[in-house]
Amino acid sequence: MKKQYCCLLLALLMLACRICASADPDLTLQDTSLRSGSWAEAYTQILQDRSAGIRAYQDYVTGITDSPYCRAVGLTDLTGDGTPELLFLDLVTDTEYGFNVGRLWIYTADGNGVRCALTFRPEIDDLLYSRYYLAETGLLTIHFSDCEKGWIMQFRLGLNGQYTAETTLIEEADFSGEGPDYYYRNGKKISSGQFRSLTAQIRAGEGDMIGSLQVDEGGYGFTHTLEEALEALSSGEIEAKPDASGSRFPELSFVPGTFTAGQKFAVYSAPSARSWRGAGGKAAITSGSEIFVAGTEDGWILVLYELNSGVTRVGYIDSRKITGPYDSPGPLSFSGARARLAESTVMTEDPVRQTTAVGKLKKGTRVTCLAEYRGWIYVETKVSGKTARGFIPPSSLGPEE
């Protein structure tokens, strides 16, 4: 079946239901629960709970194509931690307009449990024409379209375990013949030239395709049908790996911390007041804002937090400076393996957005490998004569000494 026919079908649905074509996709998170237990058990339960909607979507796609199946479920490691994320599409009835729409769900697992990271629902069944890409930096890019508009949306996983939209490009066709097409970036109108330039930049760095629902080109989803995914999970066919890069280091895990509000703590990159300190030697965090903790080392607490600018910082605060009660995380477990860099790289204190550099490290620099976080290697070395800790890409790391 050709895309033109499907577009005609979608256009008729739009007309019949009086849907506003300019409406933005719904990104409202509809599942805020945290599921305990193993990720395989949690994913199985989620798929069983949503099986009716997933089967309905599979039936819908196969009903309008020549394909005998639709792979509506994906089990793919999006975060680089070795544990696959669960992606799936289901079909629900829009209660306001009374017609069927598709939804994308992404669930992710860490040491604390399984949570919903993204719910993505366009106003109409645009997901029939959607493509999904994953860059090495963890940036998730989704292309989707209907008869009038095309979207390119990029998402990044935040500190709360949820994806947030980082960039949205919209191309809106004008079918009246009286005016030009329209282009938007994050809600603001831009020129066609700007749109083409931004699109080219995104396509150049969007990474590998992890799924496609191009129903007119033979692309019917992710990695599994619902039935195949349930079988793979129950049989143990899908297993967690040490991590996506083959790292042998412990995994850092951050949980929300509780401190008496109104205190200001200096933040250092290592557990010492003589270590490297970000923000030009002024890095600090005030309690009362959201602080995530991973554990303690020699009386110092490893924390992660986000600044108002969106920059993320990982560093240490001195527990002896804390007034009032606070959560006391357990001791950190680090590797201590030594290695030299196989190539020059930049060490960052921001493993989420990679916006803040601790320093440039030359090929051959000796580092101590401590742990791993979201596909990054957490290391200790010297920067400008000071002890510093930060994150480097696994590709820059040579063999252990």
C-alpha positions as CSV (number, residue, x, y, z in Angstrom):
1,M,0.0,0.0,0.0
2,K,1.4,3.4,-1.0
3,K,1.8,6.3,1.4
4,Q,-0.5,8.4,-0.7
5,Y,-3.4,6.1,0.1
6,C,-2.6,6.0,3.8
7,C,-2.3,9.8,3.8
8,L,-5.8,10.0,2.2
9,L,-7.1,7.8,4.9
10,L,-5.6,9.9,7.6
11,A,-6.8,13.1,5.9
12,L,-10.4,11.7,6.0
13,L,-10.0,10.9,9.7
14,M,-8.8,14.4,10.3
15,L,-11.8,15.9,8.4
16,A,-14.3,13.6,10.0
17,C,-13.1,14.3,13.5
18,R,-12.3,18.0,13.0
19,I,-8.8,17.6,14.3
20,C,-6.6,20.6,14.3
21,A,-3.6,19.7,12.2
22,S,-1.4,22.3,13.9
23,A,-1.7,20.7,17.3
24,D,1.5,19.6,18.9
25,P,2.1,15.9,19.9
26,D,1.1,15.0,23.5
27,L,4.2,14.4,25.6
28,T,2.3,14.1,28.9
29,L,3.7,11.2,31.0
30,Q,0.9,8.8,31.7
31,D,2.7,6.3,33.9
32,T,4.5,7.7,36.9
33,S,4.8,4.4,38.8
34,L,8.2,2.9,39.8
35,R,8.2,-0.9,39.4
36,S,10.6,-3.0,41.6
37,G,12.0,-6.4,40.8
38,S,14.1,-7.5,37.8
39,W,13.8,-5.5,34.6
40,A,12.8,-8.6,32.7
41,E,9.9,-9.3,35.1
42,A,8.8,-5.7,35.0
43,Y,8.9,-5.5,31.2
44,T,6.9,-8.7,31.0
45,Q,4.2,-7.3,33.3
46,I,4.0,-4.0,31.4
47,L,3.6,-5.8,28.1
48,Q,1.0,-8.1,29.5
49,D,-0.9,-5.1,31.0
50,R,-0.8,-3.3,27.6
51,S,-1.2,-6.4,25.4
52,A,-4.7,-5.5,24.1
53,G,-3.5,-2.1,22.9
54,I,-0.3,-3.5,21.4
55,R,-2.1,-6.3,19.6
56,A,-4.6,-3.7,18.3
57,Y,-1.8,-1.6,16.9
58,Q,-0.2,-4.6,15.3
59,D,-3.5,-5.6,13.7
60,Y,-4.1,-2.1,12.6
61,V,-0.8,-1.9,10.8
62,T,-1.0,-5.3,9.2
63,G,-4.6,-4.5,8.1
64,I,-3.5,-1.6,5.9
65,T,-0.3,-3.1,4.6
66,D,0.8,-6.2,2.8
67,S,3.0,-7.2,5.7
68,P,2.0,-10.3,7.7
69,Y,3.4,-8.8,11.0
70,C,4.2,-5.6,12.7
71,R,7.1,-5.4,15.2
72,A,5.5,-3.1,17.8
73,V,8.0,-3.9,20.6
74,G,11.6,-3.0,20.9
75,L,14.2,-4.3,23.4
76,T,17.2,-2.0,22.8
77,D,19.8,-0.5,25.0
78,L,19.3,3.3,24.6
79,T,21.3,4.5,27.6
80,G,24.5,2.4,27.1
81,D,24.3,0.8,30.6
82,G,24.0,-2.8,29.3
83,T,20.3,-3.2,30.2
84,P,17.8,-2.9,27.3
85,E,15.0,-0.3,27.4
86,L,11.5,-1.4,26.5
87,L,9.9,0.5,23.6
88,F,6.4,-0.3,22.3
89,L,3.5,1.1,20.3
90,D,-0.1,0.6,21.3
91,L,-3.4,1.8,19.9
92,V,-6.1,3.6,22.0
93,T,-9.4,5.3,21.3
94,D,-9.3,9.1,21.6
95,T,-12.1,9.8,24.1
96,E,-12.7,13.3,22.8
97,Y,-13.0,12.6,19.1
98,G,-13.8,8.8,19.2
99,F,-11.1,7.5,16.8
100,N,-8.0,5.5,17.2
101,V,-4.5,6.9,17.7
102,G,-1.1,5.4,18.3
103,R,1.3,5.9,21.2
104,L,5.0,5.3,21.8
105,W,6.1,4.2,25.2
106,I,9.7,3.9,26.5
107,Y,10.5,2.3,29.8
108,T,14.0,2.2,31.3
109,A,15.6,0.3,34.2
110,D,18.3,1.2,36.7
111,G,19.3,0.1,40.1
112,N,16.2,1.5,41.7
113,G,13.6,-0.1,39.4
114,V,11.7,0.3,36.1
115,R,10.0,3.6,35.2
116,C,8.4,5.2,32.2
117,A,10.8,7.5,30.5
118,L,8.6,8.8,27.7
119,T,5.0,8.7,26.5
120,F,4.7,10.1,23.0
121,R,1.3,10.5,21.3
122,P,0.7,12.6,18.2
123,E,-2.8,13.9,17.6
124,I,-3.3,11.5,14.7
125,D,-1.8,8.3,13.7
126,D,1.4,9.8,12.4
127,L,3.4,7.0,13.9
128,L,2.7,5.0,10.7
129,Y,5.4,7.2,9.2
130,S,8.0,7.4,11.9
131,R,11.7,6.6,12.2
132,Y,13.9,6.4,15.3
133,Y,17.6,7.1,15.6
134,L,20.0,6.9,18.5
135,A,23.3,8.8,18.7
136,E,26.3,7.7,20.8
137,T,25.7,10.6,23.1
138,G,22.3,9.0,24.0
139,L,20.3,11.6,22.0
140,L,17.1,10.0,20.7
141,T,15.8,11.5,17.4
142,I,12.3,10.7,16.1
143,H,11.0,11.7,12.6
144,F,7.3,11.4,12.0
145,S,4.7,12.9,9.7
146,D,1.1,13.2,8.6
147,C,-0.3,14.6,5.4
148,E,0.3,18.2,6.2
149,K,3.2,18.3,8.7
150,G,6.6,16.7,9.3
151,W,8.3,16.7,12.7
152,I,11.8,16.0,13.8
153,M,12.1,15.7,17.6
154,Q,15.1,15.1,19.7
155,F,14.9,13.9,23.2
156,R,17.5,13.5,26.0
157,L,17.2,11.5,29.2
158,G,17.2,13.7,32.2
159,L,18.2,13.2,35.8
160,N,14.7,12.1,36.8
161,G,14.9,9.2,34.4
162,Q,12.5,10.8,31.9
163,Y,13.1,12.0,28.3
164,T,12.5,15.6,27.6
165,A,12.2,17.3,24.2
166,E,15.4,19.2,23.4
167,T,14.8,20.2,19.8
168,T,11.6,20.2,17.7
169,L,11.6,21.1,14.0
170,I,8.3,21.3,12.1
171,E,7.7,21.6,8.4
172,E,4.1,22.5,7.6
173,A,2.9,22.3,4.0
174,D,0.6,24.8,2.5
175,F,-1.9,23.1,0.2
176,S,-3.9,26.2,-0.6
177,G,-1.5,27.2,-3.4
178,E,-1.6,30.8,-2.1
179,G,1.4,30.8,0.2
180,P,4.8,29.2,1.1
181,D,5.3,26.3,3.4
182,Y,6.0,27.1,7.1
183,Y,9.0,26.1,9.2
184,Y,9.4,26.2,13.0
185,R,12.0,25.4,15.6
186,N,10.9,25.0,19.2
187,G,7.7,26.9,18.4
188,K,9.4,29.8,16.7
189,K,9.0,30.4,13.0
190,I,12.2,30.1,10.9
191,S,13.2,30.4,7.3
192,S,13.3,27.5,4.9
193,G,17.1,28.0,4.7
194,Q,17.4,27.8,8.5
195,F,15.2,24.7,8.5
196,R,17.3,22.9,5.9
197,S,20.5,23.8,7.7
198,L,19.2,22.5,11.1
199,T,17.8,19.4,9.4
200,A,21.2,18.6,7.8
201,Q,22.9,19.1,11.2
202,I,20.5,16.7,12.9
203,R,20.7,14.1,10.2
204,A,24.5,14.2,10.3
205,G,24.6,13.3,14.0
206,E,21.5,11.4,14.6
207,G,23.2,8.0,14.8
208,D,21.9,4.5,14.0
209,M,18.3,3.7,13.1
210,I,16.7,1.6,15.9
211,G,13.3,1.4,14.4
212,S,11.1,2.4,11.5
213,L,7.3,2.4,10.7
214,Q,7.6,3.4,7.1
215,V,4.6,1.3,6.1
216,D,4.9,2.1,2.4
217,E,8.6,1.1,2.4
218,G,8.5,-2.2,4.2
219,G,9.5,-0.9,7.6
220,Y,7.2,-2.3,10.2
221,G,8.6,-1.4,13.7
222,F,11.3,-2.3,16.1
223,T,12.9,-5.7,17.0
224,H,9.9,-7.9,18.1
225,T,6.2,-8.5,17.8
226,L,4.4,-8.7,21.2
227,E,4.5,-12.4,21.2
228,E,8.2,-12.6,20.3
229,A,9.1,-10.1,23.0
230,L,7.2,-12.0,25.7
231,E,8.9,-15.3,24.6
232,A,12.3,-13.7,24.6
233,L,11.9,-12.2,28.1
234,S,10.6,-15.5,29.6
235,S,13.3,-17.6,28.0
236,G,16.1,-15.3,28.9
237,E,17.0,-14.7,25.3
238,I,17.3,-11.0,26.1
239,E,20.0,-10.5,28.7
240,A,21.7,-7.5,30.3
241,K,25.3,-7.1,29.3
242,P,28.1,-5.7,31.5
243,D,27.5,-2.5,29.5
244,A,27.2,-1.6,25.8
245,S,30.9,-0.9,25.5
246,G,32.1,-4.1,27.2
247,S,33.2,-2.2,30.3
248,R,34.0,-4.2,33.4
249,F,33.5,-1.4,35.9
250,P,30.8,-1.0,38.6
251,E,27.7,1.0,37.6
252,L,27.0,4.3,39.3
253,S,23.4,4.8,40.5
254,F,22.0,8.1,41.8
255,V,18.9,8.4,44.0
256,P,17.1,11.5,45.3
257,G,18.8,12.9,48.4
258,T,17.2,14.7,51.3
259,F,19.0,17.6,53.1
260,T,17.8,20.4,55.4
261,A,17.0,23.3,53.1
262,G,19.0,26.5,52.9
263,Q,22.6,25.1,53.2
264,K,25.2,25.9,50.6
265,F,27.9,23.2,49.9
266,A,31.1,23.5,48.0
267,V,31.3,20.9,45.2
268,Y,34.7,19.3,44.3
269,S,35.4,16.8,41.5
270,A,37.1,14.4,43.9
271,P,36.7,13.7,47.7
272,S,39.1,16.4,48.8
273,A,39.0,20.1,49.2
274,R,42.4,20.2,47.3
275,S,40.9,18.6,44.2
276,W,39.8,20.3,41.0
277,R,36.6,22.4,41.4
278,G,34.4,23.4,38.6
279,A,32.8,26.8,37.8
280,G,36.2,28.5,38.0
281,G,36.8,27.1,41.5
282,K,33.3,28.2,42.7
283,A,31.1,25.1,42.1
284,A,28.5,24.8,44.8
285,I,24.9,23.6,45.4
286,T,22.3,24.9,47.8
287,S,20.1,22.3,49.6
288,G,16.4,22.7,48.8
289,S,17.1,22.1,45.1
290,E,17.0,18.6,43.6
291,I,20.1,16.7,44.6
292,F,20.8,13.1,43.7
293,V,23.3,11.0,45.7
294,A,25.3,7.9,44.8
295,G,27.3,7.0,48.0
296,T,30.1,8.1,50.3
297,E,33.8,8.0,50.3
298,D,36.0,9.1,53.2
299,G,33.2,11.3,54.6
300,W,32.4,12.9,51.2
301,I,29.1,12.3,49.3
302,L,29.0,11.9,45.6
303,V,26.2,14.0,44.2
304,L,24.6,14.9,40.9
305,Y,22.5,18.0,40.3
306,E,21.3,20.2,37.5
307,L,21.9,24.0,37.3
308,N,19.4,26.5,36.1
309,S,21.2,26.6,32.8
310,G,20.6,22.9,32.2
311,V,24.2,22.0,32.8
312,T,24.6,18.8,34.9
313,R,27.4,18.5,37.5
314,V,28.7,15.4,39.3
315,G,31.0,16.0,42.3
316,Y,31.5,15.6,46.0
317,I,30.3,17.5,49.1
318,D,31.8,17.2,52.5
319,S,29.3,15.5,54.8
320,R,30.9,17.2,57.8
321,K,29.6,20.5,56.5
322,I,26.0,19.3,56.6
323,T,23.7,20.6,59.3
324,G,20.6,18.7,60.3
325,P,19.5,15.2,59.3
326,Y,20.1,13.8,55.8
327,D,20.0,10.5,54.0
328,S,23.2,8.6,54.6
329,P,24.0,6.6,51.4
330,G,26.2,3.6,51.6
331,P,29.9,3.5,50.7
332,L,30.8,3.7,47.0
333,S,32.3,0.7,45.3
334,F,34.9,1.6,42.7
335,S,37.2,-0.5,40.5
336,G,40.6,1.1,40.8
337,A,41.9,-0.4,37.5
338,R,44.6,1.6,35.8
339,A,44.8,2.3,32.1
340,R,46.3,4.8,29.6
341,L,44.2,6.7,27.0
342,A,44.3,5.2,23.5
343,E,43.4,8.6,22.1
344,S,43.1,12.2,23.2
345,T,39.7,13.2,24.7
346,V,37.9,15.7,26.9
347,M,36.9,14.7,30.4
348,T,33.5,16.2,31.5
349,E,31.8,16.6,34.8
350,D,28.4,16.5,32.9
351,P,27.6,13.0,31.8
352,V,24.1,14.0,30.7
353,R,24.7,16.8,28.3
354,Q,28.5,16.9,28.1
355,T,28.6,20.7,28.2
356,T,31.2,21.3,30.9
357,A,34.8,20.2,30.4
358,V,37.1,19.3,33.4
359,G,40.1,19.3,31.0
360,K,41.6,18.0,27.8
361,L,43.5,14.7,28.3
362,K,46.2,13.7,25.9
363,K,46.7,10.3,24.4
364,G,48.8,8.2,26.8
365,T,47.5,9.9,29.9
366,R,47.2,7.5,32.8
367,V,43.8,7.3,34.5
368,T,42.3,5.2,37.3
369,C,39.0,3.7,36.2
370,L,36.4,4.0,39.0
371,A,33.0,3.2,37.6
372,E,30.6,3.6,34.6
373,Y,27.5,5.7,34.1
374,R,25.2,5.8,31.1
375,G,28.0,4.4,28.9
376,W,30.6,6.8,30.2
377,I,33.7,5.7,32.1
378,Y,34.2,7.6,35.4
379,V,37.9,8.1,36.0
380,E,40.4,9.9,38.2
381,T,43.5,11.6,36.9
382,K,45.5,14.9,37.2
383,V,44.3,18.1,35.6
384,S,46.5,21.2,36.0
385,G,48.4,19.5,38.8
386,K,45.2,18.7,40.8
387,T,43.4,15.4,41.4
388,A,40.2,15.4,39.2
389,R,37.4,13.0,38.5
390,G,35.1,13.0,35.5
391,F,33.7,11.1,32.6
392,I,35.3,10.0,29.4
393,P,34.0,8.0,26.4
394,P,34.9,4.2,26.5
395,S,36.4,4.5,23.0
396,S,39.2,6.7,24.4
397,L,40.3,4.1,26.9
398,G,43.2,1.7,26.2
399,P,43.8,-1.7,27.8
400,E,44.2,-2.0,31.6
401,E,47.8,-1.9,32.8
